[in-house]
Amino acid sequence: MNMVVGQRFVSHTESNLGLGIVIEITGRIVVISFPAVNEIRNYAKDNAPISRIVYAVGDIITNMNGQEFKVQNIESQNGLVIYNCINEQNKPQKLSELHLNCFVHFTTPRQRLLSGQFGGNSAFSLRFEALNHLHRLQQSSISGLLGARIDLLPHQIYIANEVAHRHAPRVLLADEVGLGKTIEAGLILHQQIHSGRASKVLILVPDSLVHQWLVEMLRRFNLAFSIFDKTRIEALESIVYEFDEEDEDIEQLRKDFPENANPFDSEQKILCSLSLLSENPKIQLQALEIDWDLIIVDEAHHLEWSPHQVSIEYQCIEQLAAKNCGLLLLTATPEQAGIEGHFARLRLLDPDRFYSLDAFKEEQLHYHATNDIANHIIQLISFLGAGASTKECKKIESCIQNELPKLLKNYDSIDFADIQSLEKLLDRLVDQQGTGRVLFRNTRSSIQGFPERKVHAYPLDCPEDYLDSSTHEEYIKNRLFPEFNQPENTWLNQDPRVEWLVQHLKNLKPAKALIICHHASTCKIIDKHLNLKCGIRSTAFYPGLSIVERDRAAAYFSDDESGAQVLVCSEIGSEGRNFQFAHHLVLFDLPLNPDLIEQRIGRLDRIGQQQTIHIHVPYLKHSAQQVLFNWYHQGLNLFEQSCSAGYAIYQHFSEQLTEALNQPEYEAIELLQQTTLYAEKLRQEMHQGRDKLLELNSCKPQVATKIIEDLLVEENNHLLADFMIKVFDEMGVENEVHSKDTWVIRPGEHMQSEYFPGLSPDGNTITVDRNKALSREDIEFISWEHPMIQEVMEMIQENELGKASVATISVKGLPPSTILLESLYTVETLAPRDLQLERYLPLNPQRFLFSLDGKN
């Protein structure tokens, strides 16, 4: 090899050094500088592991300033290559190899082969395997549902699959307390992001749930959100960028950091409290300026609306909903504020469908008739599937044909002998005559896995000071919460509930107990009393605490070894937070709203809870507290059985209940009997009417079971584990078996690159076993949709690994020195990700093997 100073070479063994330049030749030694990494290498001139780089006509080359040129022809001058090129403006220009950019990547197989940048057969095989996996996953019907660290519960999986595959979904997730609405929302969001339908996302939650959502999205779905609060927004707005006017990239810098930029433009996935927007008009306007792909609002029952008054929070969401396409609303108690509030939330999702409150009320009256026809259709489908007689089928068909015209207009001719046709009819009926496609609500009665509830009542003597005379307006508040207007020391000393509470907690020790009070002031006083006067480790959770203080309190309560035995919450503690590691709930008082009781109990009574929930209710005898307890317990059976109709029953009996609360000396037996009968009647009507229709829409067990089966097949086929072991070995990542289907990975001494996706400097413990990942928080759950795997697949696709490889084979029948060329081709579609074109035009890798004479 005739070397001269200035020639350009690349290293075979250290491709990351970039394009080197010969700076000295002395005897048998050649010295090459690699400016890209500011290093110098000495090589033996005769057997140096380097290759001369000479570009071909048609190649694109760059100079040291990053300008691109297309090679037209090549000259040689004093041993150096001179490229005759045209620049980006199509003007001719000469470029010596001396001035080539040292940051060079050889991407095409031809470039890599000619420059000596090739690997072995294992890299080529790994690349081919990765392409085949991508091809398979692109066509998967469960794409977007694989990566979540969750139990595979049918109702959650069905809703996620049904909603996530919609373009810009707009739905109300209203499963009863404890059924996992946050997980459903996370699954939908994960699939939307994975498919490319969503990238710009805003999550709005109550102040107390900001960090809980942050942790849940990251821990379960590997979605990293940025928390925005007033301080962060002000900091983003106050940044002043000072640019050097002589900087060549000044225009680009100004584009990247424009003055008066919208802070919501700085991140793709943003999490903040709803109050941040509702209490700050400027921030609300900034949020409205952004085009969000998906907006999620938790605890949506706080969006208050009536025909006469609309809350600021509702107005804020209404404006966002009108401007943006995707919207998920979450609430376990959609009718907590009555039918008006329920209508208002549906109106946010589909104002054309839910245009009138009066029409909505009228529509609900026909749910029973709709359910009758739905049951007939289901029965006919069942009969057809079982091969029932024609006579039986015709009888049901006649019933459907008689009633259907009353509910559906302009419906197409139905083939009553075709199951698929009947299923489409059922879907249309539920959609048009129920709340249909915008509302999903599963009830506890249709879901298995909930613990038993057991209520324990503790009647206590009422202090004389609590028996003062009050006006009618003040009476109920004073008697349900008699401590509210009392001096702290007074009521702590005389209220028998306090002494009972202290003794009861000592008896329960070491079991943890959640105490919920209606007022924050009561919560703070009890917490202080337990800690300072009674020696009981307690922490509190109430409005006014910062997000960090709330999370610290929740973490202190959850600590098994040195944490608090007791967490005292105000009503805010009964929304969103999950404490299912505890199974004792103390209701220090009772609010005048059945849905709030259900919210309180739901903090412990959640799907997956393994223990019986013990609900402890102290109340004052011969007081309004006793009346309300009896009405909840004997009338509604609220403590031991979930009651989704609680608020409707309360509205029906509000006047009679108020009268009974004002006269606690009477037992109100008639009211209890009437409530029991009405509650049972309403439960039956809802089960046969609205709830049954919602159940048909919210979970189709056969569909959910098929999805779960597909998920388990994908998880249990060992393809991912086998593939990743090959990746680790090829890229130099150390790996050792931890236990079955679990590995410990660490950075290796001979890694191909210093960076490997998601690899911690101290190593990671990973598993493909879902059950193990759910039981061990310290182990990462790896799936095809985990960020580590996704980025590895991108790296294999985009970088040089396996693009050019050389190997030798020994095959009988092939003459010695036979050269074979093996090549891979894939289909690449250039289109926006949200079109999901790869589902219909996947990579489809094709493998060809040719001999030098062109034989395949």
C-alpha positions in Angstrom: 0.0 0.0 0.0 1.5 3.3 -1.1 0.7 5.7 1.7 1.2 9.5 1.8 0.4 12.1 4.4 -3.1 13.4 4.1 -4.8 10.2 2.9 -7.9 9.1 4.8 -8.4 5.7 6.5 -10.8 3.9 8.8 -10.0 1.3 11.5 -11.4 -2.2 11.1 -11.3 -2.8 14.9 -12.5 0.6 16.1 -15.1 1.9 13.8 -16.2 4.5 16.4 -12.9 6.5 15.8 -14.4 7.9 12.6 -12.4 9.0 9.5 -8.6 9.2 10.2 -5.9 11.1 8.4 -2.3 10.1 7.9 -0.1 12.6 9.7 3.3 10.9 9.7 5.1 8.0 8.0 8.4 6.8 9.5 10.0 3.6 8.3 7.6 0.8 9.0 5.2 2.9 11.2 2.3 5.0 10.0 0.7 7.5 12.4 -2.9 8.3 11.9 -4.9 11.0 13.7 -8.6 10.5 14.4 -10.0 14.1 15.0 -13.5 12.9 15.8 -12.3 11.5 19.1 -9.1 13.5 19.4 -6.9 10.4 19.4 -3.8 9.2 17.6 -2.9 5.6 16.6 0.4 4.1 15.5 0.2 1.1 13.1 2.6 -1.2 11.5 2.7 -0.1 7.9 2.6 -3.6 6.3 -0.3 -5.2 8.3 -2.3 -2.3 9.7 -6.0 -3.1 10.4 -7.1 -0.1 8.4 -8.7 0.6 5.0 -8.3 3.5 2.6 -11.4 5.4 2.0 -12.2 6.5 -1.6 -15.7 7.5 -2.4 -17.4 6.5 -5.7 -19.1 8.6 -8.3 -22.6 9.3 -7.0 -21.8 9.2 -3.3 -22.7 12.0 -1.0 -19.8 13.4 1.0 -19.5 16.2 3.5 -16.8 18.7 4.3 -15.6 19.8 7.7 -18.4 22.4 7.9 -21.0 19.8 7.4 -21.9 20.9 3.8 -22.9 18.1 1.5 -21.6 17.4 -2.0 -22.4 14.8 -4.7 -19.3 13.2 -6.3 -19.2 13.6 -10.1 -15.8 12.3 -10.9 -12.4 11.6 -9.2 -8.9 12.8 -9.8 -5.6 12.0 -8.1 -2.9 14.6 -7.2 0.3 13.7 -5.4 -1.3 10.5 -4.0 -4.3 12.4 -2.7 -7.9 12.1 -4.0 -9.6 15.2 -5.4 -13.3 14.9 -5.8 -15.1 17.0 -8.5 -18.5 17.6 -7.0 -21.6 19.7 -7.2 -22.9 21.4 -4.1 -26.4 21.8 -2.7 -27.0 24.7 -5.2 -25.9 22.5 -8.1 -22.7 24.4 -8.6 -19.4 22.6 -9.3 -16.8 22.5 -6.6 -13.5 20.6 -5.9 -13.0 18.9 -2.6 -9.7 17.3 -1.5 -9.9 14.3 0.8 -7.9 16.4 3.3 -11.1 18.4 3.9 -13.5 15.5 4.4 -15.6 15.4 7.6 -14.0 13.2 10.2 -17.5 12.2 11.6 -18.3 9.6 9.0 -20.7 6.7 9.0 -20.8 4.0 6.4 -24.4 3.0 6.1 -24.8 1.1 2.8 -23.5 -2.5 2.6 -21.3 -1.5 -0.3 -19.6 1.3 1.6 -19.0 -1.0 4.6 -17.6 -3.8 2.6 -15.2 -1.6 0.6 -14.1 0.2 3.7 -13.5 -3.1 5.6 -16.3 -2.2 8.1 -18.0 -5.6 8.3 -18.9 -8.0 11.0 -19.4 -11.7 11.4 -22.3 -14.1 10.6 -23.9 -13.6 14.1 -24.5 -9.9 13.5 -26.0 -10.6 10.1 -28.3 -13.3 11.5 -29.3 -11.0 14.4 -30.3 -8.3 12.0 -32.4 -10.7 10.0 -34.0 -12.1 13.1 -34.8 -8.5 14.3 -36.4 -7.7 10.9 -38.6 -10.8 11.1 -39.8 -10.0 14.6 -40.6 -6.4 13.5 -42.6 -7.8 10.6 -44.5 -10.1 12.9 -45.2 -7.5 15.5 -46.4 -4.9 12.9 -49.3 -7.2 12.0 -50.1 -8.2 15.6 -53.7 -7.7 16.7 -52.5 -7.1 20.2 -50.0 -4.4 19.3 -49.9 -1.8 22.1 -51.3 -4.0 24.8 -48.1 -6.1 25.4 -46.0 -3.8 27.5 -48.1 -3.0 30.6 -47.1 -4.3 34.0 -50.6 -5.3 35.1 -52.8 -8.3 35.8 -54.6 -9.4 32.7 -58.2 -8.7 33.8 -60.8 -9.2 31.1 -62.9 -6.1 31.6 -59.8 -3.8 31.6 -58.3 -5.5 28.5 -61.6 -5.4 26.6 -62.1 -1.7 27.2 -58.5 -0.9 26.4 -58.7 -2.8 23.1 -62.0 -1.4 22.2 -61.2 2.2 22.9 -57.5 2.4 22.0 -58.0 1.3 18.4 -60.2 4.3 17.8 -58.9 7.4 16.1 -59.0 10.2 18.7 -61.1 8.3 21.3 -63.7 10.3 23.3 -65.1 8.1 26.2 -66.2 8.2 29.8 -64.5 5.4 31.8 -66.9 4.9 34.7 -66.2 1.5 36.2 -67.2 1.3 39.9 -64.7 2.1 42.6 -61.8 -0.4 42.7 -62.1 -1.8 39.2 -59.1 0.0 37.7 -60.0 3.0 35.6 -56.4 4.4 35.9 -55.1 1.2 34.4 -57.7 1.3 31.6 -56.7 4.9 30.8 -53.0 3.9 30.9 -53.6 1.0 28.5 -55.5 3.2 26.1 -52.8 5.9 26.3 -49.9 3.3 25.8 -51.6 1.9 22.7 -52.3 5.3 21.3 -48.6 6.4 21.7 -47.3 3.0 20.5 -49.4 3.2 17.3 -48.5 6.8 16.7 -52.0 8.1 17.0 -51.0 10.2 20.0 -47.8 12.0 20.9 -48.9 15.2 22.6 -50.7 14.2 25.8 -52.1 16.2 28.7 -53.3 14.5 31.9 -55.4 16.7 34.4 -56.0 15.3 37.9 -56.8 16.6 41.4 -53.8 18.1 43.3 -53.5 15.0 45.5 -53.2 12.6 42.7 -50.4 14.2 40.6 -47.5 12.1 41.9 -49.6 8.9 42.0 -50.4 9.3 38.3 -46.7 10.0 37.6 -45.6 6.9 39.3 -48.4 4.7 37.8 -47.7 5.8 34.3 -43.9 5.1 34.7 -44.1 1.9 36.8 -46.8 0.2 34.9 -46.6 1.6 31.3 -43.0 3.0 31.0 -44.5 6.4 30.1 -42.4 9.2 31.5 -44.5 12.4 32.1 -43.3 15.9 33.1 -45.1 17.5 36.0 -46.1 21.1 35.3 -47.0 23.4 38.2 -47.0 27.2 38.4 -43.4 27.4 39.5 -42.2 25.4 36.6 -44.2 27.4 34.1 -43.0 30.7 35.5 -39.4 29.3 35.3 -39.8 28.4 31.7 -41.3 31.8 30.8 -38.5 33.7 32.6 -35.7 32.0 30.7 -33.8 34.6 28.6 -31.5 33.2 25.9 -28.5 35.3 25.1 -27.1 34.4 21.7 -23.7 35.4 20.2 -24.7 37.2 17.0 -21.5 35.9 15.3 -22.6 32.3 15.9 -23.1 30.5 12.6 -26.1 28.7 14.0 -27.9 31.8 15.4 -31.0 31.4 13.2 -31.4 27.7 14.2 -30.9 28.7 17.9 -33.6 31.3 17.6 -35.9 28.7 16.1 -35.2 26.3 18.9 -35.6 28.8 21.6 -38.1 31.5 20.5 -39.0 34.4 22.7 -42.5 34.1 24.5 -42.6 30.4 23.7 -45.6 28.5 25.1 -44.3 26.4 28.1 -46.6 23.5 27.1 -44.6 23.2 23.9 -41.5 22.2 25.9 -42.6 18.6 26.6 -44.7 16.0 24.8 -46.3 14.2 27.8 -47.5 16.6 30.5 -49.2 15.9 33.9 -50.7 18.7 36.0 -53.5 19.5 38.4 -56.8 20.7 36.9 -56.6 23.6 39.4 -53.5 24.9 37.7 -55.6 25.7 34.7 -58.9 26.7 36.4 -57.2 29.1 38.8 -54.8 30.7 36.3 -56.5 32.2 33.2 -53.2 32.8 31.5 -52.0 29.2 31.9 -55.4 28.0 30.7 -55.1 30.0 27.6 -51.6 28.6 27.0 -52.9 25.1 27.3 -55.7 26.0 24.8 -53.2 27.1 22.3 -51.7 23.6 22.0 -53.0 20.9 19.7 -53.3 17.9 22.1 -53.7 14.5 20.6 -55.2 13.1 23.8 -56.5 14.7 27.1 -57.2 12.7 30.2 -59.3 14.1 33.1 -59.4 12.1 36.3 -62.2 12.4 39.0 -64.4 14.1 36.4 -67.4 14.2 38.7 -65.8 17.4 40.0 -66.7 19.1 36.7 -69.9 20.7 38.0 -72.6 21.8 35.6 -76.3 22.7 35.6 -78.6 24.5 33.2 -78.2 27.6 35.4 -74.6 27.5 36.6 -71.4 26.1 35.1 -68.2 25.8 37.1 -64.8 27.2 36.0 -63.4 23.7 35.8 -66.2 22.5 33.5 -65.7 25.6 31.3 -62.0 24.8 31.1 -62.5 21.2 30.0 -65.3 22.2 27.6 -63.0 24.6 25.8 -60.2 22.0 25.6 -62.7 19.3 24.4 -64.1 21.5 21.7 -60.6 22.3 20.3 -59.0 18.8 20.6 -60.1 15.4 19.3 -59.1 12.8 22.0 -60.7 13.0 25.4 -60.9 10.5 28.3 -63.0 11.3 31.4 -62.6 9.1 34.5 -65.1 8.8 37.4 -66.4 6.0 39.5 -69.5 8.0 40.4 -70.9 9.5 37.2 -74.2 10.4 38.9 -72.7 11.7 42.2 -74.1 15.2 41.3 -77.3 13.7 39.8 -78.5 13.1 36.3 -77.6 16.6 35.2 -74.0 16.2 36.0 -73.9 12.8 34.2 -75.5 14.4 31.2 -72.9 17.2 31.3 -70.0 14.9 31.1 -71.5 12.9 28.2 -72.1 16.3 26.5 -68.4 17.1 26.7 -67.6 13.9 24.8 -70.3 14.1 22.1 -72.3 17.3 22.1 -74.2 16.3 19.0 -75.4 13.0 20.5 -76.2 14.6 23.9 -77.6 17.9 22.9 -80.6 18.2 25.3 -81.0 17.4 29.0 -84.7 16.8 28.6 -84.1 14.5 25.7 -81.6 12.6 27.7 -84.0 12.1 30.6 -86.7 10.9 28.2 -84.3 8.5 26.6 -83.5 6.9 29.9 -87.1 6.0 30.4 -86.9 3.6 27.4 -83.8 1.6 28.7 -86.0 -1.2 30.0 -87.7 -1.8 26.6 -84.3 -1.6 24.9 -82.9 -4.2 27.3 -85.8 -6.5 26.6 -85.0 -6.5 22.9 -81.3 -6.9 23.6 -82.0 -9.9 25.7 -84.2 -11.4 22.8 -81.3 -10.8 20.4 -78.8 -12.4 22.7 -81.2 -15.4 23.2 -81.6 -15.8 19.5 -77.8 -15.7 18.9 -77.5 -18.4 21.6 -80.2 -20.6 20.1 -78.6 -20.3 16.6 -75.2 -21.2 18.0 -76.7 -24.3 19.8 -78.7 -25.4 16.7 -82.1 -24.8 18.3 -85.3 -25.7 16.4 -86.6 -23.3 13.7 -89.9 -22.9 15.7 -88.1 -21.6 18.8 -86.0 -19.2 16.7 -89.0 -17.9 14.8 -90.9 -17.1 18.0 -88.0 -14.9 19.3 -87.6 -13.4 15.9 -91.2 -12.3 15.9 -90.8 -10.6 19.3 -87.8 -8.6 18.0 -89.6 -7.6 14.8 -92.6 -6.3 16.7 -90.6 -4.1 19.0 -87.6 -3.1 17.0 -89.3 -0.4 14.9 -90.2 1.5 18.0 -86.5 2.0 18.9 -84.6 2.0 15.6 -85.6 4.0 12.5 -84.4 3.3 9.0 -82.7 0.0 10.0 -81.6 -2.3 7.2 -83.2 -5.6 6.5 -81.9 -8.1 9.2 -81.0 -11.6 8.4 -82.2 -13.3 11.6 -80.5 -16.5 10.7 -77.1 -15.0 10.6 -75.2 -14.6 13.9 -72.9 -11.8 12.7 -75.9 -9.8 11.4 -77.6 -10.1 14.8 -74.4 -9.1 16.6 -74.2 -5.9 14.5 -77.8 -5.2 15.3 -77.1 -5.6 19.0 -74.2 -3.2 18.8 -76.3 -0.6 16.9 -79.1 -1.0 19.4 -76.8 -0.4 22.4 -75.1 2.5 20.7 -78.2 4.4 19.6 -80.5 3.6 22.5 -78.0 3.6 25.3 -75.0 5.8 26.1 -73.3 3.5 23.7 -69.8 4.0 22.4 -68.9 6.9 24.7 -69.6 5.3 28.1 -68.0 2.2 29.6 -69.0 1.1 33.1 -68.4 -2.3 34.7 -70.0 -3.1 38.0 -68.8 -5.2 40.9 -71.7 -7.6 40.4 -70.3 -8.7 37.0 -66.6 -8.8 38.1 -65.1 -11.5 40.3 -62.3 -11.0 42.8 -63.6 -8.6 45.4 -63.2 -9.3 49.2 -66.0 -9.5 51.7 -67.1 -6.4 53.5 -67.9 -6.5 57.2 -69.3 -3.6 59.1 -68.8 -3.1 62.9 -71.0 -0.5 64.6 -70.1 1.2 67.9 -73.0 3.2 69.4 -71.6 5.6 72.0 -73.3 7.9 74.5 -73.9 11.4 73.2 -72.4 14.2 75.4 -74.8 16.8 76.7 -72.9 19.7 75.1 -73.8 18.1 71.7 -77.5 18.3 72.5 -77.8 22.0 72.3 -80.7 23.5 70.4 -80.0 24.7 66.9 -81.9 26.3 64.1 -83.2 24.0 61.3 -80.5 25.1 58.9 -77.7 24.5 61.3 -79.0 21.3 62.9 -77.9 18.6 60.5 -74.4 20.0 60.1 -73.9 20.4 63.8 -75.3 17.0 64.7 -73.5 15.0 62.0 -70.2 16.8 62.7 -70.7 18.2 66.3 -67.0 18.7 66.8 -66.7 21.2 63.9 -67.5 24.4 65.8 -66.1 23.2 69.1 -62.8 24.3 70.6 -60.1 21.6 70.1 -59.5 20.7 73.7 -63.2 20.7 74.5 -64.3 18.2 72.0 -61.2 16.0 72.3 -61.9 15.6 76.0 -65.7 15.0 75.8 -66.3 13.3 72.5 -66.5 9.5 73.2 -65.4 8.7 69.7 -61.9 9.9 70.5 -61.4 7.7 73.5 -63.0 4.8 71.6 -60.7 5.4 68.6 -57.5 5.4 70.7 -58.4 2.2 72.5 -59.5 0.5 69.3 -56.3 1.4 67.4 -54.3 -0.1 70.3 -56.3 -3.2 70.1 -55.8 -3.5 66.4 -52.0 -3.0 66.6 -49.9 -3.8 64.6 -52.6 -3.9 61.9 -52.8 -0.7 59.8 -56.0 1.4 59.8 -57.2 4.1 57.5 -59.3 6.8 59.3 -61.5 9.1 57.2 -63.1 12.3 58.4 -65.3 14.8 56.5 -63.4 17.9 57.5 -59.7 18.7 57.2 -59.7 20.4 60.6 -61.0 17.2 62.3 -58.4 15.2 60.5 -55.5 17.4 61.6 -56.6 17.5 65.3 -57.0 13.7 65.4 -53.6 13.1 63.8 -51.9 15.5 66.3 -53.7 13.9 69.2 -52.7 10.3 68.3 -49.1 11.3 67.7 -48.5 13.6 70.7 -50.9 12.4 73.4 -51.4 8.7 72.7 -48.1 7.4 71.4 -49.7 6.0 68.2 -47.7 6.5 65.0 -50.0 8.4 62.7 -49.7 10.6 59.6 -52.3 12.8 57.9 -53.6 13.6 54.4 -55.7 16.7 53.9 -56.1 19.8 51.6 -53.4 22.4 52.1 -50.5 19.9 52.1 -48.1 20.1 49.2 -48.0 17.3 46.7 -44.6 16.1 48.2 -46.1 16.2 51.7 -49.1 14.1 50.7 -46.9 11.6 48.9 -44.6 11.4 51.9 -47.6 10.8 54.2 -48.8 8.0 51.9 -45.4 6.4 51.8 -44.9 6.6 55.6 -48.3 4.8 56.0 -47.3 2.1 53.5 -44.0 1.3 55.1 -44.3 -2.1 56.8 -41.3 -1.9 59.0 -41.0 1.6 60.4 -44.1 3.3 59.0 -47.2 4.7 60.6 -49.9 2.4 61.9 -52.6 5.0 61.1 -53.3 7.4 58.2 -56.0 10.0 59.0 -57.6 11.5 55.8 -60.1 14.2 55.1 -62.6 13.5 52.3 -59.8 14.1 49.8 -58.1 10.9 51.0 -61.1 8.9 49.7 -60.5 9.8 46.1 -57.9 8.1 43.8 -55.5 6.8 46.4 -55.2 3.1 46.9 -54.3 1.6 50.3 -55.3 -2.0 49.7 -52.4 -3.3 51.9 -54.6 -2.2 54.8 -57.9 -3.9 55.6 -59.3 -1.8 58.5 -61.3 1.3 57.7 -62.6 3.7 60.4 -65.3 6.1 59.4 -65.0 8.7 62.1 -68.1 10.5 60.7 -70.6 9.9 57.9 -71.2 12.4 55.0 -74.6 13.1 53.7 -73.9 11.5 50.3 -73.8 7.7 49.7 -71.3 8.1 46.9 -68.8 9.6 49.2 -69.1 6.5 51.5 -68.5 4.3 48.5 -65.4 6.4 47.6 -64.1 5.9 51.1 -64.6 2.2 51.2 -63.1 1.9 47.7 -59.7 2.9 49.0 -59.3 -0.5 50.6 -62.0 -2.6 48.8 -60.3 -3.0 45.4 -60.0 -5.8 43.0 -57.1 -8.0 44.1 -57.6 -7.2 47.8 -57.0 -10.5 49.6 -58.4 -9.7 53.1 -61.9 -9.1 54.4 -62.5 -5.3 54.7 -63.5 -4.4 58.3 -65.4 -1.1 58.4 -65.6 0.4 61.8 -68.3 3.1 62.4 -68.6 4.8 65.8 -71.7 7.0 66.2 -73.5 8.9 68.9 -76.7 7.3 70.2 -80.0 9.1 69.8 -78.4 11.6 67.4 -78.5 12.4 63.7 -75.4 10.2 63.3 -77.4 7.1 64.4 -80.2 8.0 62.1 -77.9 8.3 59.1 -75.9 5.1 60.0 -79.2 3.1 60.2 -80.4 4.6 56.9 -77.1 3.7 55.2 -76.8 0.3 56.8 -80.4 -1.0 57.1 -81.9 0.9 54.2 -79.2 0.8 51.5 -76.9 -2.0 52.9 -74.2 0.5 51.8 -71.4 -0.7 54.0 -71.5 -4.4 53.0 -72.6 -4.1 49.4 -71.7 -1.7 46.7 -74.6 0.5 45.7 -74.3 2.3 42.4 -77.8 3.8 42.8 -76.9 5.4 46.1 -77.2 9.0 45.1 -80.5 8.4 43.2 -82.0 6.8 46.3 -80.7 9.7 48.4 -82.4 12.2 46.1 -85.6 10.3 46.2 -85.7 10.3 50.1 -83.9 13.6 50.8 -86.9 15.3 52.3 -87.9 12.4 54.5 -84.3 11.8 55.5 -83.8 15.4 56.5 -86.9 15.3 58.6 -85.6 12.1 60.3 -82.2 13.7 61.0 -84.0 16.6 62.6 -85.9 14.2 64.9 -83.3 11.6 66.0 -85.4 10.5 69.0 -87.7 8.7 66.6 -86.5 5.5 65.0 -87.8 6.3 61.4 -88.8 2.6 60.9 -91.2 3.5 58.1 -88.4 5.4 56.3 -86.1 2.4 56.6 -88.7 0.0 55.2 -89.5 2.3 52.3 -85.8 2.8 51.5 -85.1 -0.9 51.5 -88.0 -1.6 49.1 -87.1 1.3 46.8 -83.4 0.5 46.8 -84.1 -3.1 45.8 -86.6 -2.0 43.1 -84.1 0.5 41.7 -81.3 -2.0 41.7 -83.4 -4.4 39.8 -84.5 -1.8 37.3 -81.0 -0.6 36.7 -79.7 -4.2 36.4 -82.4 -5.0 33.8 -82.2 -1.6 32.2 -79.3 0.8 32.0 -76.7 -1.3 33.8 -77.4 -4.3 31.6 -77.0 -2.3 28.4 -73.7 -0.8 29.8 -72.6 -4.3 30.6 -73.2 -5.4 27.1 -71.1 -2.5 25.8 -68.4 -2.5 28.5 -67.1 -6.1 28.4 -67.6 -8.9 25.9 -66.1 -11.9 27.7 -65.4 -14.0 24.6 -63.5 -11.1 22.9 -61.6 -10.3 26.1 -60.6 -14.0 26.6 -59.3 -14.2 23.0 -57.1 -11.1 23.5 -55.7 -12.4 26.8 -55.0 -15.8 25.2 -53.1 -14.0 22.4 -51.1 -12.0 24.9 -50.2 -15.0 26.9 -49.1 -16.9 23.8 -46.8 -14.0 22.8 -45.4 -13.8 26.3 -44.8 -17.5 26.7 -43.2 -18.4 23.4 -39.6 -17.5 24.6 -38.9 -15.6 21.4 -38.1 -12.4 23.2 -35.8 -14.1 25.8 -33.8 -15.9 23.1 -33.5 -12.7 21.0 -32.3 -10.5 23.8 -29.7 -13.0 24.9 -28.3 -12.8 21.4 -28.5 -9.0 21.5 -26.6 -8.9 24.8 -23.9 -11.2 23.5 -23.5 -9.4 20.2 -23.3 -5.9 21.8 -21.1 -6.9 24.7 -23.6 -6.6 27.6 -22.8 -8.9 30.4 -25.8 -11.1 31.4 -26.2 -13.9 33.9 -29.3 -16.0 35.0 -30.9 -14.7 38.1 -33.7 -17.2 38.2 -36.2 -18.7 35.8 -37.0 -16.3 33.0 -35.0 -13.6 34.9 -31.5 -12.1 34.2 -29.1 -9.6 35.6 -27.5 -7.4 32.9 -24.5 -5.1 33.4 -22.3 -2.9 31.2 -19.5 -5.1 29.8 -15.9 -4.2 29.3 -16.1 -4.8 25.5 -19.4 -3.2 24.6 -19.7 -2.1 21.0 -20.9 1.3 22.3 -20.8 3.0 25.6 -24.6 3.4 25.4 -27.1 0.6 25.6 -30.8 1.5 25.9 -32.1 1.5 29.5 -29.0 -0.1 30.9 -28.1 1.3 34.4 -24.4 1.7 35.3 -25.0 -0.6 38.2 -27.0 -3.1 36.1 -30.6 -4.1 35.8 -32.6 -7.2 36.8 -35.1 -8.0 34.1 -37.7 -10.7 33.6 -40.2 -11.8 30.9 -42.4 -13.4 33.6 -45.4 -11.1 34.2 -46.3 -12.7 37.6 -42.8 -12.3 38.9 -42.7 -8.7 37.8 -46.0 -8.0 39.6 -44.7 -9.5 42.8 -41.2 -7.9 42.7 -41.0 -4.1 42.3 -37.2 -4.3 41.9 -37.4 -6.4 38.7 -38.2 -4.8 35.3 -40.9 -6.4 33.2 -39.5 -6.7 29.7 -41.8 -7.1 26.7 -41.6 -6.4 23.0 -43.0 -2.9 23.8 -40.6 -2.1 26.6 -38.5 1.0 25.8 -35.3 -1.0 26.0 -36.5 -3.5 23.4 -38.0 -0.8 21.2 -34.8 1.2 21.1 -32.7 -1.9 20.5 -34.8 -2.8 17.5 -34.4 0.8 16.2 -30.6 0.6 16.7 -30.4 -2.7 14.8 -32.5 -1.2 11.9 -30.6 2.1 11.7 -27.0 1.5 12.7 -24.3 -0.6 11.0 -24.8 -3.8 12.9 -25.1 -6.7 10.5 -25.3 -4.5 7.4 -22.3 -6.1 5.9 -20.9 -9.4 7.1 -18.3 -11.9 5.9 -18.3 -15.6 6.9 -16.9 -18.9 5.7 -18.9 -22.1 5.3 -18.0 -25.7 4.6 -20.7 -27.3 2.4 -20.2 -30.5 0.5 -21.0 -30.0 -3.2 -19.7 -26.4 -3.3 -16.3 -26.1 -4.9 -13.5 -24.4 -2.8 -13.3 -20.6 -3.1 -16.9 -20.3 -4.1 -18.2 -16.8 -3.3 -21.9 -16.4 -2.4 -23.7 -13.1 -1.9 -26.6 -13.1 0.6 -28.8 -10.0 0.6 -31.8 -8.8 2.6 -34.5 -6.5 1.3 -37.4 -4.9 3.2 -40.4 -2.8 2.3 -40.2 0.7 3.9 -43.2 3.0 3.9 -42.8 6.7 4.3 -45.9 8.0 5.9 -47.1 9.6 9.2 -47.1 7.1 12.0 -50.7 7.7 12.9 -51.8 6.2 9.5 -50.3 2.9 10.7 -49.4 2.0 7.2 -47.0 -0.7 8.4 -50.1 -2.8 9.4 -50.9 -3.2 5.8 -47.5 -2.9 4.3 -45.2 -4.5 6.8 -41.4 -4.8 6.4 -41.8 -8.3 4.9 -38.0 -9.1 4.8 -36.9 -11.1 1.8 -33.7 -13.1 1.8 -31.8 -13.9 -1.4 -28.6 -16.0 -2.0 -26.7 -15.6 -5.3 -23.5 -17.1 -6.7 -21.1 -15.0 -8.8 -22.8 -16.2 -12.0 -26.1 -14.9 -10.8 -27.7 -18.1 -9.9 -30.3 -17.9 -7.0 
